[in-house]
């Protein structure tokens, strides 16, 4: 295969080469915060759980840039010795001709090919390299946000393309994927089986009700919690669209305001939309509440047609769950 090689903005060009980008492969880090007043979306990983594990396995910083792969069918070639980790949806990964496990570290030698097939469970996988991909940031983040034309390899918001070269730190001589002693050697490091999620296609998400929930009648709120919705194929990184019985929208409307990650807004057609990482920064549709952030990874791995239901949760409980997640991965 003849591929035109494109170098990124960094002077370092050796690392991982994109042979085939698949359906959608993007560079993401923890996200772009503090720029919503300028109309910039936060970006970042849709499945923060799989993202965090990929970096933790490699002893990377929590915010280290990696590749988020949606659906799969991607191919990469190592240009130098690399230590990597692969988490998230099972994309039938193969290193040259040999299958490799997800949720663990592995080594690539120069010239070796990593091939990812279609996701067998879930929707998104995360490919991290030790030290993170060495890509310049745009507004303090590498996160790719197409609608803002920001982030990514060139800083213009585009997804990865065939021929892209992702600069990496050399990992020559490390013990990644071999018999070592402890995490420092990165020898055969894997996520404990009890911590690997099953990507069920029927989930119940916890919702913290917003002050605007009082605009909806009690019967509409009850119907929302009783309903089992179907995930629409029309969703993207901006939001997950649901299909089900219509929720009557308050006639009074609301003033446009900032939109939080996980907000459950009800547009005029009465079909809920859960706002995700690439959402717009302002909106005027009424919002029932906000999905607990620790539950969003479940949503991230759903396929179109999956079943979604909701249950209320106290703000204090949702906050405690998120703080527990952060303490585990940041320590």
Secondary structure, 3 states (H helix, E strand, C coil): CCCCCEECCCCCCCEEEEEECCCEEEEECCCCCCCHHHCCCCCCCCCHHHHHHHHHHCCCCCCCCEEEEECEEEEEEECCCEEEEEEECCCCCEECCEECCCCEEEEECCCCEEEEEECCCCCEEEEEECCCCCCCCECCECCCEHHHCEECCCCECCCCCCCEEEECCCCCCCCCCCCCCCHHHCCCCECCHHHCCCCCCEEEEEEEECHHHHHCCHHHHHHHHHCCEEECCCCCCCEEEEECCCCCCCCCCCCCEECCCCEEEECCCCCEEEECCCCCCEECCEEEEEECHHHHHHHHCCCCCCEEEEEECCHHHHHHHHHHHHHHHHC
